[in-house]
C-alpha cells in the first residue's frame, strides 16, 4: 500500500506549529520535535532558511532520515517554505528530488496546504543582508527575493494561516538598525530590503481587500521573537528553531 504524502496526511491533523529558521540544524530540529517538546499529531511549518543547497543532495537525504523518524514517531508532518538561505530549486520543483520521505515536504511560493481545521498559505523569499560576503550558486542564490504573484494569490482560497519567511513592513522589526553594518558595504541593500517588505504589504492589502484576512501570520528571518495583533490578525515572528503553537 502506498504511504500518504505529507500534504495528504496534513488534512487529517488539527494542530499547527510554526518553527523559526532551521539553518541546517536538522538533528536538533528532530530532537526538539520528538524528545524536547514531544510534538504529536501536528503540521509543523518551517518558516524558511531551512538550509537547502549548501551541500550535495545525498547530504540532505541522510540528514532528513532523523526528521522523518521524528515526524512519524508523533504522527506529524513537516512542511517548509524557502528562505533567502535556501536554493529555490528545492522548493519550486525544478530540482525534482523529494528523497522519498513521506512526512516532509518543501513547497513552492503560494502553495496552500489544508489541515483538518485550517488552510495554510506559504510564501517564501527574502533578501540576504550579508550577500556581499557570499558566492552565487554556492551559498547565495540571486532569485532569493519574494515575488508578488497576483494570479497565484487569486487562486488561493481564504487562508486562516499565512506562513512566510519575511513579513509586511508594519510587522516587527520595523526599522533597519540590525543591518546598518551591511548597508555600509551594499549600496542597494536599503532599497532591496524595503522592496522585500513591500511584497508582503501587497499580499496583506490584497487579503484584506478581498476579505481573506488570516487569523495568524507566522514568519522567521529576523532572528527575534514578537507576538502582537494587527487589524485582527496575530503576527508572530520566531527565533531560530523556536516553536510557536498556532493551533493546539
Secondary structure by P-SEA (a helix, b strand, c coil): cccccaaaaaaaccbbbbbcccccaaaaaaaaacccccccccbbbbccccccccccaaaaaaaaaaaaaaaaaacbbbbbbbcccccccccccccccccccccbbbbcccbbbbcccbbbbbbbbbbccccccccccccccccccccccaaaaaacccccbbbbcccccccccccccccaaaaaaccaaaaaaaaaaaaaaaaaaaaaaacccccbbbbccccbbbbbbcccbbbbbbcccccccccc
